[in-house]
Amino acid sequence: AAVQCVDTRQADRCLYAFLATTQGRTLVFCNSIASLRRQASLLRLLGLPVAAIHAQQQQRQRLKALDAFTGGKCDVLLATDVAARGLDIK
């Protein structure tokens, strides 16, 4: 599902509401690393287990996050354009 939001606060509320009411794994694309870090921190504070991947991480950090997502340790994966290069998620 795609959601268009006017401002950051509205986006935060919409994302949390969507994730809190949706079962299964969810991939969330963020347009910047700063946005990804902010969302990850906020969602963790709200009690949602999330993993994150972005271009400034080392490859092993990205793999660890993907393993957590595919292994079921967390149902939410936040990603920047690094994920647009292709992810093999089964």
C-alpha positions in Angstrom: 0.0 0.0 0.0 1.2 3.5 -0.7 0.4 6.4 1.6 0.9 10.0 0.8 1.4 12.3 3.8 1.6 16.1 4.0 4.0 16.5 6.8 6.4 14.5 9.0 4.0 14.1 12.0 1.2 12.9 9.8 3.6 10.4 8.2 4.7 9.1 11.6 1.1 8.6 12.7 0.1 6.9 9.5 3.1 4.6 9.4 2.6 3.6 13.1 -1.1 3.0 12.6 -0.5 0.9 9.5 2.2 -1.2 11.1 0.3 -1.7 14.4 -2.7 -3.0 12.5 -1.0 -5.0 9.8 0.1 -8.6 10.2 3.0 -10.1 8.3 6.2 -8.6 7.1 6.4 -5.0 5.8 9.1 -3.3 3.8 9.1 0.5 4.3 11.1 2.7 2.0 12.5 6.0 3.4 13.8 8.8 1.2 16.9 9.5 3.3 19.1 7.9 5.9 18.2 10.6 8.4 14.5 9.8 7.9 15.2 6.1 8.2 17.0 6.6 11.5 14.3 8.8 12.9 11.6 6.3 11.9 13.5 3.4 13.3 14.0 5.1 16.7 10.4 6.2 16.9 9.0 2.7 16.0 11.3 1.1 18.5 10.2 3.5 21.2 6.6 2.6 20.4 7.4 -1.1 20.9 7.7 -2.3 17.3 10.7 -4.5 16.5 12.3 -3.1 13.3 15.4 -3.7 11.2 17.0 -1.1 9.0 19.3 -1.2 6.0 21.0 1.8 4.3 24.1 2.6 2.3 26.2 3.8 5.2 26.1 0.4 6.9 28.7 -2.3 6.5 27.6 -5.3 4.4 27.5 -7.5 7.5 25.2 -5.1 9.3 22.9 -5.1 6.2 22.9 -8.9 6.2 22.2 -9.1 9.9 19.2 -6.8 9.4 17.9 -8.9 6.5 18.4 -12.1 8.5 16.3 -10.6 11.3 13.6 -9.7 8.8 13.5 -12.9 6.9 14.0 -15.0 10.1 10.9 -13.5 11.7 12.7 -11.6 14.5 11.2 -8.4 13.2 8.3 -7.8 10.9 9.3 -4.4 9.7 12.3 -3.6 7.5 13.1 0.1 6.9 15.3 0.7 3.8 16.7 3.5 1.7 17.7 3.2 -1.9 20.2 0.5 -1.1 17.2 -1.9 -1.2 16.2 -0.7 -4.7 19.3 -2.6 -6.0 17.5 -5.8 -5.3 16.7 -7.9 -2.2 16.3 -11.6 -2.2 13.6 -12.0 0.4 11.7 -15.3 0.6 
